[in-house]
Amino acid sequence: MIGLAQVYVVAGLAFTAFAALSLTDASNPKRLINGAFWGLLALSMLAGDQLGDLGNGVLVLALVALAALGLGKGSGGASEAERAGAAAHHGNRLFLLALVIPATALAGTFLFKLAPALVDPKQVTLVSLTLGVLLALACGMAVLRAAPLVPLQEGRRLMDTVGWAGILPQMLASLGAVFALAGVGDVVGKLMAGVIPQGSLFAAVLAYGLGMALFTMVMGNAFAAFPVMAAAIGLPLLIHQYHGDPAIVAAIGMLAGFCGTLMTPMAANFNIVPAALLDLPDRNAVVKAQVPTALPLLAVNIMLIYWLAFP
C-alpha cells in the first residue's frame, strides 16, 4: 500500500540530490554547510523512524546550528539570460506544466478513494500531490527537452535561495504538537476562562477566531496554532459545551488562522521569501499588501463559525 513512507522517500531522495550538488558546487563558499543542511534533512525523511525521538531531536538541533551559520547560494542551473530566453520562447505555456500538479492532486484525491487497497485512505491527498509533482517533472522534461540533471540543479538553486525558511512550516507544525503535549492549550484555556463571559457563545467564537489568528502570527503557522487553540477553546467550549459541529469549528478555525499567516513576517516562507525572490526593497511589502484582505476575511470566518457550527 502506498502511503506516507513512500512520500518521504521521494522527498528524501530529492534533498539527497540537493546535498550532493551543493557539496560539488565550488562557486558556493558555504557549500559544506549547504550540503550538510540538506543532507541532514534528507536523513530525517529517509531514516527518521530509525533515528527515534532522541536522534531526531539532535538532528533538529544540528539543522538549527547550521542555519545559524548561514547557508550560501549556489550558481548551478541555467544562467539568468538562459532562463529569460526560455521563458520568452515558451511564454504562458509554462504555467500549464504547473497546473499538472494541482490537477493530479485533485483527481487522485477522488479516484484513489475508490481503491483503498492501493493507497492509504488517510494519505490520499499527499500521495496524489507527490504523483502530481513527479508527473509534472516528467512532462516538463519532455516538453522542454531538459537534461535529467537540470530540474535537480534548478531545484537546488531555488532551495538555496529560500534557505532555512523552506523547512519552517515543518518545524512550526512540530512545535504546535510539542506545545499541545506540554499542556499549553490547557494553560491558555484557563486564562481565557476569566476573559470570556459565562454563557456567551459569540464571545467564545470571537476568542477562538482571534486566538487562532494571533497565535498563528506569533508562531508563523496555523498548523502550530491549531492544537493550542483547539485544546484551549475549540474542544472544551465550542464543541463540548456549546455542541458545535467539530468539522466546521476545525475547518473554518484553520481558515481564521491562515488570516494570521497573511499578516506576519514569522511566516517567512510565505511573506519574506517572496519579497527576497522578487528583490523588493521592502521586505515586509507582501505582508502590508495582504493585511487589507486578511482583516475582513478574518471577520467573515468568525461569523461563519458562529452561524454555521451551532444548531
Buried (B, 14 or more C-beta within 10 A) or exposed (E): EBBEEBBBEBBBEBBBBBBBBBBEBEEBEBBBBBBBBBBBBBBBBBBBEEBEEEBBEEBBEBBEEBBEEEBBBBEBBBEEEEEEEEEEEBEEEBEEBEEBBEBBBBEBBEEBEEEEEEBBEEBBBBBBBBBBBEBBBEEBBEEBEBEEEBBBBBBBBEBBBBBBBBBBBBBBBBBBEEBBEEEBBBBBBEEBEEEBEEEEBEBBBBBBBBBBBBBBBEBBBBBBBBBBBBBBBBBBBBBEEBEBBBEBBBBBBBBBBBBBBBBBBBBBBBBBBBBBEEEEEEBEBBBEEBEEEBBEBBBEBBBBBBEEBBE
